[in-house]
Amino acid sequence: MQYRLDQAVEILSRTPRTLRALLEGLSNPWIRATEGGKTWSAFDVVGHLIHGERTDWIPRARIILDHGESRVFEPFDRFAQERESRGRSLGELLDEFAALRQANVETLERWHLADEDLDRTGRHPEFGPVTLRQHLATWVAHDLGHIAQVVRAMAKQYREEVGPWKTYLRVLRD
């Protein structure tokens, strides 16, 4: 599927509602469940998404539109949520994520980006030149990946409890 801004917005605008529907009101064992080791819980993922709304997607898109490749993106702190979410409830995080995402989607729509805008390039600190189209497509894939991550972490809490059905439940094997 080729990137289309209107289709991207369909996903981006739904992510906060999807996470709220999945997580709101759940007990701590569900929202703090991980896949083991140093993997993230749903709580961690929502905090990470908030940090991205503040520092990544729209701020980096602005850099591409305003400066092109002359200004390198600031490195993204993939673990900022560990300090930024401390002492907060999941409900607070979900509310903040929804508000930030709504504002960012509104900004994106206000820009009325044309194909030539989407082909403009910026400079990523690790990857070098990237187009605005690639950056915005990554935003969508990033959301979907984290939704899948949350679901996997939750499902794996019953990995042993499902007994022989584990053979048929890919979510428990991935």
Buried (B, 14 or more C-beta within 10 A) or exposed (E): EEBEBEEBBEBBBBBBEBBBEBBEEBEEEBBBBBBEEEBBBBBBBBBBBBBBBBBBBBBBBEBBBEEEBEEEBEEBBEBBBBEBBEEBEBEEBBBBBBEBBBEBBEEBEEBEBEEEBBEBBBBBEEEEEBBBBBBBBBBBEBBEEBBEBBEBBBBBBEBEEEEEEBEEBEBBEE
